[in-house]
């Protein structure tokens, strides 16, 4: 039986008696997540809106791992107490992986893919199901949430977060494609897709409920039904505001936060962010 079908069957099975087949299926899934052969979401040319599709069965398998796991003492010594499900230890990384994990309190959970040449600045955290491709930099106090997909040479700047999602299992995770720069203290949530070479300015928050105003093309981008919020390729997005046009809010000159696309990436933009290459 294919692994996907096996995990779906076990996921819906109502039992408190977890036999060996549960653990065998889960460990096969986790091995695939670790080596990148299995992903929570994959590029999909048939999806004309986002270019991605979610693999619901992968998230089912991760949730199954939490269900069958038992709380275990993972403390290195009595001064640093850590307790988690035994099915999700820290990811094992060796020097041959060419991943820089700078000392200072970072953690990478088992069951995620970490490409070659990744730089991890402390403290940062990468959760289960995430996929971080070659040459990315995860800066201090940054979070790559569960099942988030991060492309090649992405810089996730200090204090920024890519939201995670395990439930509902059919929900698309956050997608950040190749060569995207995410500035400091940004928040990317609710399955937002940032296409290639986008630049997200410091302090920008992108969610499924926040419309994005494109000042260059005169368009508004938002999540509609099952279609996620998609930021176009090369877009430069910064925090903005939108005045309330009616009622008491207008009377009091109240404005609402909204992200704004102010330009599309050009040679001047490339020159201003070229310093990132020197940090890798």
Buried (B, 14 or more C-beta within 10 A) or exposed (E): EEBBEBBBEBBEEEEEEBEEEBBEBBEBBBEBBBEBEBBBBEBEEEBEEBBBBBBBBBBBBBBBBBBBBEEBEBEEEEEEEEEBBEBBBEBEBEEEBEBEBEEEEBBBBBBBBBBEBBBBBBEBBBBBBBBBBBBBBBBBBBBBBBBBBBBBBBBBBBBBBBBBBBEEBEBBBBBBBBBBBBBBBBBBBBBBBBBBBBBBBBBBBBBBEBEBBBEEEEEEBBBEEEBBBBBBBBBBBBBBEEEBEEEEEEEEEEEEEBBBBBBBBEEEBEEEBEEBEEEE
